[in-house]
Amino acid sequence: MGKTVWMFPGQGSQMPGMGQTLVSEEETKQTLVDLGTRIGLDLTTLLTTGTKEELKATELAQPAIVAHSTLLATRYAALGNKPDYVLGHSVGEYSALVAASVLTPSEAVYLVHERGKLMNQVSGGTMAAVIGLSDVEAAHHAVESIAATGEIVQIANYNCPGQFVISGHVAAVESATAKLKELGAKRVLPLDVSGAFHSSLMTPFAPRFEDFLASSPFEAAQAKFISNVDGSFHDQPDDLKRLLVQQLYSPVRFEACVEQLIEEGVDTFIEFGPSSPLSGLVKRIKKDVKIISITTLEQLEAEGIRG
């Protein structure tokens, strides 16, 4: 019998009005109010009438995404479902840790709010998605050659075959864009983000975030959690905290995580979030797995009955 992974998207999955489904029921609406109170934000308003520009702000986008994702997954679990494995993409790892009973939703939202505030302090950086270049090794060498000049640029996300993301100083990302197009990239698309996430530009903020994590109550994982940092399974609190610090400046190895899960016998991927970008990535990694996307309470109820 196959196994199931619950997966959770990161920044970029947010969109205006994404929380309308969550305020349609009093219980989930109240949960949003409670989560927002913890961090001093009106999450209900942000998730229902927040503008695209407001949701671009890292310190707002991250708690909004995690609140949305964890509410759906918690509700799905209440219907009697549970994952064998959990997987997040970048900030989605915090939602995954809630699904694995490592963190409470409140603690996860608090941590990503603090994380977002730190990340938002990085200036002079950007990110770009590289589409249609399958020779990742050549791309890596090209990016390294630019970084050798002193400007920072790195591969930040390994998403799926033919798609990765670069991150770093604006000028270095622009230089890398030109080189990668010469190598055969079909498109290099600037991302609408406020900084160079998952690059060494984030390193100075790691000790401060480590301090936040040190006092945060973590439990041992009750479902197998696979880390973006190394594509391996981890379940102990100290180990998980260490990886969350490293995740700030390390590349997201999503493709390696999915491949490892498939080796473990996973044949069903269920994505919880405002939208479902990971479902498309998984499909490009392995065509014949079952993929379910849950972005609304209505979808959740339908899948929960079948589950």
Secondary structure, DSSP 8 states (H G I E B T S, - for coil): --EEEEEE--TT---TTTTTTGGGSHHHHHHHHHHHHHHT--HHHHHHH--HHHHHSHHHHHHHHHHHHHHHHHHHHHTT---SEEEESTTHHHHHHHHTTSS-HHHHHHHHHHHHHHHTT--SEEEEEEES---HHHHHHHHHHHHTTT--EEEEEEEETTEEEEEEEHHHHHHHHHHHHHTT-SEEEE---SS-TTSGGGGGGHHHHHHHHHTS-----SSEEE-TTTS-EE--HHHHHHHHHHHTTS-B-HHHHHHHHHHTTEEEEEEESSS-HHHHHHHHH-TTSEEEEE-SHHHHHHHHHH-
